[in-house]
Amino acid sequence: MKRILLGSTFLLSAVVANASWADCWIIPKSQCPHAELSGKSLIGVDMHEAQLLEGDLTKSDFSKANLKGANIYHGKLMGGNFTEADMTGVTLYNADLTGANFTGTNLTGAKLKGANLSEANLTDANLTNAEIDGARFIKTTFCRTTMPNGIVNSGPNCPAVKPKGVSAVAPAETTEGAINGCVIQPRSVCLNASLVEANLGSANLSGAQLYMGNLAQANLFKANLGKANLTEANLARANLTRANLSQANLTDANLSKAVLRGAQLERANLTGAILLNADLTDADLSGANTADATLTGATFCNTVMPNGTVNNGSCWTDKKPEAVAEPVKAEPAKVEPVVQQVQPAQPVKPAPKAKTRK
């Protein structure tokens, strides 16, 4: 009887130790859809391949945990701590990871399509071969972060000591086919890229991920940025003449004084973008979304607007001077000479002599 009681006590303690606060077993391959794990301390637990679909892990602590291959589709991980956790191959489609800490986290092959990683900390995280299409990285911290293409990204939010004598914004440097760690190729992932004054004429960056990239004064003449993600990017004074920006995401981007002459912006997303004093001469904005965009001082000349109309409001035209009547030269009046006809003198008849009486 004593053994039975001891065995029961051991089993009960094991259940309590391995169960969550929502009847979820904290074990590998656990089936816990809609798990309620908010605010819980689960440091170092092993839940690899667990099914946590739409689970609530808000502000929970999974540091050094094993979540390899776990399915947290549409999960809530806001403010969670996943420091040094193994999240290889984890499924986080459309999950909310706002403000989460992924310092040193292994996210190799993670499925992050549509996920929100705004304000998340990805210092020393490994995102090799991760799927990040449609993911949001607004104000995300990148520091020695290995991106899906293998490039190490140390963005402006990286807490590195600034070398003495180096300006706050230095011109881009090119090394081994990359510019400041950003590989110039289609679908390149260059979050927070530093491409100030970079010469990217005719470069192919279609589908590139350039969230919050700094491309101020960059030369992007005839560059292909179709479907590129330039959310909150700095393109102030950039040369985008004849560039392809069709279907590009330029939400909240800064395009102040940018030159967009002849640029293709068909169906581009310019929501909240700043185009202060930008030159849109000959640009095509057919179907573009310009909601809340700032267009003050922008130049419109032969510009195709989102509704298909042509805007010539800023065209400079040569005004022809008003026709001035040529002065009529007054011909001098012809003065007919007055010819006085002199009548010939009539012979004077001698007066008759007076008769005298003798």
C-alpha positions in Angstrom: 0.0 0.0 0.0 2.9 2.3 0.8 4.4 1.6 -2.6 1.1 2.5 -4.3 0.8 5.7 -2.4 4.4 6.6 -3.2 3.8 5.7 -6.8 0.7 7.8 -6.9 2.5 10.8 -5.3 5.3 10.5 -7.9 2.9 10.3 -10.8 0.9 13.3 -9.5 4.1 15.4 -9.1 5.1 14.4 -12.6 1.8 15.5 -14.0 1.9 18.8 -12.1 5.5 19.4 -13.3 4.7 18.6 -16.9 1.3 20.2 -17.3 0.5 23.8 -18.1 -2.1 26.0 -16.6 -4.6 25.1 -19.4 -4.4 21.3 -19.3 -1.4 21.4 -21.7 1.4 18.9 -21.3 4.8 20.6 -21.3 6.4 17.8 -23.2 7.7 17.1 -26.7 5.0 16.8 -29.4 2.3 18.1 -27.0 -1.1 18.8 -28.5 -2.0 22.2 -27.1 -4.0 24.3 -29.6 -5.1 27.6 -28.0 -2.7 27.0 -25.1 -2.9 29.7 -22.4 0.7 30.2 -21.4 0.7 33.9 -20.9 3.2 35.2 -18.4 4.5 31.7 -17.4 8.1 30.8 -16.7 9.0 27.9 -19.0 12.8 28.3 -19.0 14.6 25.4 -20.6 11.5 23.3 -21.3 11.4 20.7 -24.1 8.4 21.2 -26.3 9.9 20.3 -29.7 7.3 19.7 -32.4 4.5 20.8 -30.0 1.2 21.9 -31.5 0.5 25.3 -30.0 -1.7 26.8 -32.8 -3.1 30.2 -31.9 -1.6 29.8 -28.4 -1.2 32.7 -26.1 2.5 33.0 -25.0 2.4 36.7 -24.2 5.2 37.8 -21.9 6.1 34.1 -21.2 9.7 33.1 -20.6 10.9 30.3 -23.0 14.6 31.2 -22.7 16.9 28.3 -23.6 13.8 26.2 -24.4 13.6 23.6 -27.1 10.8 24.6 -29.5 12.3 23.0 -32.6 9.7 22.3 -35.2 6.9 23.6 -33.0 3.7 24.9 -34.6 2.7 28.3 -33.2 0.6 29.4 -36.2 -1.2 32.7 -35.5 0.2 32.6 -31.9 0.6 35.6 -29.6 4.2 35.9 -28.4 4.2 39.7 -27.7 6.9 40.6 -25.2 8.0 37.0 -24.8 11.5 36.0 -23.9 13.0 33.4 -26.2 16.7 34.2 -25.5 19.0 31.4 -26.8 15.9 29.1 -27.5 16.1 26.5 -30.3 13.3 27.4 -32.6 14.7 25.7 -35.7 11.9 25.1 -38.3 9.3 26.6 -36.0 6.0 27.6 -37.7 5.0 31.2 -36.8 2.8 32.1 -39.8 0.9 35.4 -39.1 2.1 35.3 -35.4 2.4 38.4 -33.4 6.0 38.7 -32.1 5.9 42.4 -31.2 8.5 43.3 -28.7 9.7 39.7 -28.2 13.3 39.0 -27.3 15.1 36.6 -29.7 18.7 37.3 -28.6 20.8 34.4 -29.6 17.8 32.5 -30.8 18.2 29.8 -33.5 15.5 30.5 -36.0 17.1 28.6 -38.9 14.4 27.6 -41.4 11.7 29.3 -39.3 8.4 30.0 -41.1 7.7 33.6 -40.4 5.5 34.6 -43.4 3.1 37.4 -42.4 4.5 37.5 -38.8 4.9 40.8 -37.0 8.3 41.3 -35.5 8.0 45.0 -34.9 10.3 46.2 -32.1 11.5 42.7 -31.6 15.2 42.1 -30.6 17.1 39.9 -33.0 20.6 40.5 -31.7 22.8 37.5 -32.6 19.8 35.6 -33.9 20.1 33.1 -36.7 17.5 33.4 -39.5 19.3 31.3 -42.1 16.9 30.1 -44.7 13.9 31.5 -42.8 10.8 32.4 -44.7 10.0 36.1 -44.1 7.8 37.0 -47.0 5.2 39.6 -45.8 6.7 39.8 -42.3 7.0 43.2 -40.6 10.2 44.4 -39.1 9.3 48.0 -38.0 11.8 49.3 -35.5 13.3 45.8 -35.1 16.8 45.5 -33.6 19.3 43.9 -35.9 22.8 43.3 -34.4 25.1 40.6 -35.8 21.9 39.0 -37.0 22.3 36.3 -39.7 19.7 36.9 -42.4 18.0 34.3 -44.5 20.6 34.7 -47.3 23.5 34.3 -44.8 24.4 37.9 -44.7 25.1 39.3 -41.2 23.1 42.4 -40.6 24.2 45.0 -38.0 21.7 47.8 -38.5 21.7 51.2 -37.0 20.0 49.9 -33.8 23.0 47.7 -33.1 24.5 48.7 -29.7 28.0 49.1 -31.1 30.5 51.7 -30.0 30.9 54.4 -32.6 34.6 54.7 -33.7 36.1 58.1 -33.1 36.3 60.3 -36.2 33.6 58.4 -38.0 30.6 60.5 -39.1 27.1 59.5 -38.1 26.3 58.6 -41.7 29.1 57.5 -43.8 28.9 56.8 -47.5 28.4 53.2 -48.4 31.4 51.0 -49.0 31.4 48.1 -51.5 33.1 44.8 -50.6 32.9 41.4 -52.3 29.8 42.2 -54.4 27.9 43.5 -51.4 27.4 47.1 -50.1 27.7 47.3 -46.3 26.7 43.7 -46.1 23.7 44.0 -48.5 24.0 41.8 -51.5 22.6 43.6 -54.6 20.4 41.0 -56.2 16.7 40.1 -56.5 14.9 39.2 -53.3 17.9 40.2 -51.2 17.2 40.7 -47.5 18.8 43.9 -46.3 16.8 45.1 -43.3 18.0 48.5 -42.0 20.5 48.5 -44.8 23.0 51.4 -45.0 23.2 52.4 -48.6 23.7 56.1 -48.3 25.0 57.6 -51.6 25.4 54.1 -53.0 25.7 53.8 -56.8 22.9 51.4 -57.7 22.2 52.5 -61.2 20.4 49.8 -63.2 20.7 47.4 -60.1 18.2 44.6 -59.9 16.6 44.6 -56.4 13.2 43.3 -57.4 11.4 41.8 -54.4 14.2 42.9 -52.1 13.5 43.3 -48.4 14.8 46.8 -47.6 12.8 47.7 -44.5 13.9 50.9 -42.9 16.9 51.0 -45.3 18.9 54.2 -45.6 19.2 55.0 -49.3 19.5 58.8 -48.9 21.0 60.4 -52.0 21.6 57.0 -53.6 21.8 56.7 -57.3 19.0 54.3 -58.4 18.7 55.4 -62.0 16.8 52.8 -64.0 17.0 50.4 -61.0 14.5 47.6 -60.7 12.7 47.8 -57.3 9.5 46.1 -58.5 7.7 44.5 -55.5 10.5 45.6 -53.2 9.6 46.3 -49.6 10.8 49.8 -48.7 8.6 50.4 -45.7 9.9 53.4 -43.7 13.0 53.5 -46.0 14.9 56.8 -46.3 15.1 57.8 -50.0 15.5 61.5 -49.5 17.2 63.2 -52.5 17.6 59.8 -54.1 17.8 59.6 -57.9 15.0 57.3 -59.0 14.8 58.5 -62.6 13.1 55.8 -64.7 13.3 53.4 -61.9 10.8 50.5 -61.7 8.9 50.7 -58.4 5.7 49.0 -59.6 3.9 47.2 -56.7 6.7 48.3 -54.3 5.8 48.9 -50.7 6.8 52.4 -49.8 4.6 52.8 -46.7 5.8 55.7 -44.6 8.9 56.0 -46.7 10.7 59.3 -47.0 11.0 60.5 -50.6 11.6 64.2 -49.9 13.2 65.9 -52.8 13.7 62.5 -54.6 13.9 62.6 -58.4 11.2 60.2 -59.8 11.2 61.5 -63.4 9.7 58.8 -65.6 9.5 56.3 -62.6 7.1 53.4 -62.8 5.0 53.4 -59.7 2.0 51.4 -60.9 0.1 49.9 -58.0 2.8 51.0 -55.5 1.8 51.4 -51.9 2.6 55.0 -50.9 0.5 55.1 -47.8 1.8 57.7 -45.5 4.9 58.3 -47.7 6.5 61.8 -47.7 7.1 63.2 -51.2 7.8 66.7 -50.1 9.2 68.6 -53.2 9.7 65.3 -55.1 9.9 65.5 -58.9 7.2 63.3 -60.4 7.6 64.5 -64.0 6.5 61.8 -66.5 6.0 59.3 -63.6 3.2 56.7 -63.7 1.2 56.2 -60.5 -1.6 54.2 -62.1 -3.5 52.4 -59.3 -1.0 53.5 -56.6 -2.2 54.0 -53.1 -1.4 57.5 -51.9 -3.6 57.6 -48.8 -2.2 60.0 -46.2 0.8 60.7 -48.5 2.4 64.1 -48.3 2.7 65.6 -51.7 3.3 69.3 -50.8 5.5 71.0 -53.4 5.8 67.9 -55.6 6.2 68.5 -59.3 3.5 67.1 -61.5 4.1 67.3 -65.3 2.7 64.7 -67.6 2.2 62.6 -64.5 -0.3 59.7 -64.6 -2.2 59.9 -61.4 -3.7 56.9 -59.5 -7.1 57.4 -61.2 -5.5 57.4 -64.7 -5.8 61.1 -65.3 -2.7 63.1 -66.4 -1.6 65.9 -64.1 0.2 68.8 -65.8 -0.3 71.2 -62.8 3.4 72.0 -62.5 4.5 72.0 -66.1 6.7 74.9 -67.0 5.6 76.2 -70.3 7.2 78.9 -72.5 4.7 81.7 -72.5 4.7 83.3 -75.9 4.8 87.1 -75.6 1.7 88.8 -76.5 1.7 89.9 -80.2 2.7 93.5 -80.5 1.4 95.3 -83.5 4.2 96.5 -85.6 4.2 100.3 -85.9 2.7 101.5 -89.1 5.1 103.6 -90.9 3.3 106.8 -91.9 3.9 107.6 -95.4 4.6 111.2 -95.9 1.6 113.0 -97.4 2.0 113.8 -101.0 1.8 117.5 -101.4 0.6 118.3 -104.8 2.5 121.4 -106.0 0.3 124.3 -106.5 0.8 125.6 -109.9 -0.5 129.1 -110.3 -1.7 129.7 -113.8 -0.7 133.1 -114.8 -3.1 134.6 -117.3 -1.3 136.3 -120.1 -1.5 140.1 -119.9 -4.3 141.6 -121.9 -3.1 144.4 -124.2 -4.1 147.8 -122.9 -6.1 149.7 -125.3 -5.0 153.3 -125.6 -7.4 155.8 -124.2 -9.2 157.8 -126.8 -7.8 161.2 -127.4 -10.0 164.1 -126.3 -11.3 166.2 -129.1 -10.4 169.9 -128.8 -12.3 172.9 -130.4 -10.6 175.2 -132.6 
